[in-house]
Amino acid sequence: MNKLVATTLESKFTLYDLRTQHQTKGFSSLTEKVPKGSTLWCVRHLPQNRDVFMTSGGGTFHLWKYSYPSSRVKADDEDKQNVGVMGTVSLVQNVTLSTQPICSFDWNADKVPQSQVIGSLTSNTF
């Protein structure tokens, strides 16, 4: 696996390419904001295809696909060291399942692309 996704409270996720690390600039990355923003609680890559991943937050699932650039590295203009080049992500599908945030999700490793929702946050008032 050469990609890492981190979710945030601001309806965004950051995707890092861990293949090439520059000495001062670090790993290349891109940040994407999800439509109908809410806190993103979870992200999971499809085990059978690491370019497909799902984010969940605010009761909604977003299915994303990563597309590689034509060249994954280039020489930095300043010091001529290799620096990573990010591709693009595109939203494939989204669906709202709940009015409450979904905090856990997992893919079925045996059956493509089945999944299950593990947990949901609820707000009970007494």
N, C-alpha and C positions, 0 to 999 in steps of 0.2 A: 504494500500500500504506500503510495507516495503523496497522498493528499490528506490534509487534516482540516476539519471544519469545526469552528467554535461559534456557538450561538450567544446572543446578547439579550439584554433587557430592552433594548431600543428597537426591536423588530428587525434586527439585522443578523446576518451571519458573515463570518470571514472565512474564506477558503485559502489555505496555504498550500503551496507546492513545495514539498520537502525534498525534492530531487536535487536542487542546486542551492547552496547557501553561499551568499556573498559575505566577505569578511566584515564589512561595515553595514551593509544594507540588509543583511539577513535573508530570510526566505521571501520569495515573491508572494503576493497575496492579492485578493480582490474581496471587496465587501459589497454585499447585496442586501437591499431592503425588501422584506416580504410585503405583498399587498395586504391591505386591511390590517395594519400593524398591531402587534401585541408581543408580549415577551415570548421568545422562543425557548421552550423548555427542553427540547430533545432534537437530536439529529442522528440518523442511522444510515449507513451505506448499505446498498443491496449487496449481500454476500457474493452473488454470482456475477455482479458487474459493478466494479468500484467507481464507475463514472456516474452512477445513478444513486441519489440519496434523497431521503425524506426528512423534512423539518416539521415539528409540531409546536403549536402554541395557540392559545386562545380558542381551543376546541377545533382548530383547523389543521389539516395536513396539507403540505405543499411538496409535490414531487418535482425534483430538479434533475437536470442532466448537464454534465460537464463536457465541454468540447475542447479538445487539445488545440493549441496554436500550431502553425506550420513549423515553427522552430521552438524548442523548449528552453534554449539558452541563447544568450547573445553576449558579446563583449561590452563591458561597461565603458561608457565614453570617457570617464575620468581616469580610471586606473587599469583599464583593459582586462580586468578579471571577469570571469564568467558570472553572469547574473541570470536568474530564472525569468522566464516569460510566462505569464499567466494566460490561460485560455478564457473561455466565456462560460457562463452558466445560463441556462434557459429554463423557465418554468414550464413543466410539461402538463401538470394538472394540479388542481387543488380541490379540496372538499371539506365542508364543515360538518363535523359529527356531533358536536356538543356545544352548549353555551358555556361550559366550564373548561378551563385549560386542561390539555392532555399532557401529562408530564413524563410518560414512558411509552415506548413503542419498540417493537422488535420485528424483524423479518423472519420468515420461516426459512431456515437454511436448506431444507429438503425440497420444498415446493416453490417454484418461481412463479410469480412474485407474490405469494401469499404472505400476509402479515397478521399481527394481532396487537390490539391495544392492551397494554398491561395496566395502566393506572390513569386516573383522572383526578384532578383537584376539585373538591366541592366546597361550597361555603354554606355551612349550616348556621342558622341563627336561632338562638334559644331564648 
